[in-house]
Every structure is written in structure tokens, then in C-alpha cells.
Amino acid sequence: MFIHLGGEKIVRASELVAIFDLSIEKSSKISKQFVQYANRDKRVEVIGEEESKSLVITKTKVYYSPISSMTLKKRAHQLITI
């Protein structure tokens, strides 16, 4: 199964680790450091040109998605219940 993260980006549900609201990056020192390390290793991708609303962590990359974390979580939950 796959999850659409916005734009033309689709990832395998099995690769998904976490979905966060983008505010976590500002409020958590640890998450900010995590993203900095991922960015340094060139594992960060911004999806589309719209304002990012969520942070999606997969096994290999970190994505800034223009879709809200609640919408992405609902999509992921629908896949789990199928």
C-alpha cells in the first residue's frame, strides 16, 4: 500500500516511521537536531512549493509535506484497517 504525501510524492506505507505536525520542529530541540542531521546527510525533501504543514519520517528520508498531519494520519489509518 502507498500513501500520497502531496504533489507527486507517494511512499510505501511500510516505509513510514512517523507523521508530525510541523510545529514539533519549532518546539522540540531533539526533533530540530534530527532534521538538521538528515539535512546534512541530504535526506530531506520539500514536497511542492506550498507551505509545509507536516513532517513525515520514513526509513530513508524526511519529507516536508503541504498536507496536514491529521489528513496524512487518517490516510495511514485507513490503510491499516484495510
Number of C-alpha atoms within 10 A of each C-alpha: 11 14 18 16 23 17 14 8 12 12 13 11 16 11 14 17 13 13 20 19 17 18 11 14 17 10 10 11 10 12 14 14 12 14 19 14 13 16 14 10 10 11 14 19 14 15 18 14 9 12 12 18 17 24 25 22 18 17 10 11 18 22 20 22 28 20 20 18 20 14 12 20 15 11 16 18 11 10 13 10 6 6
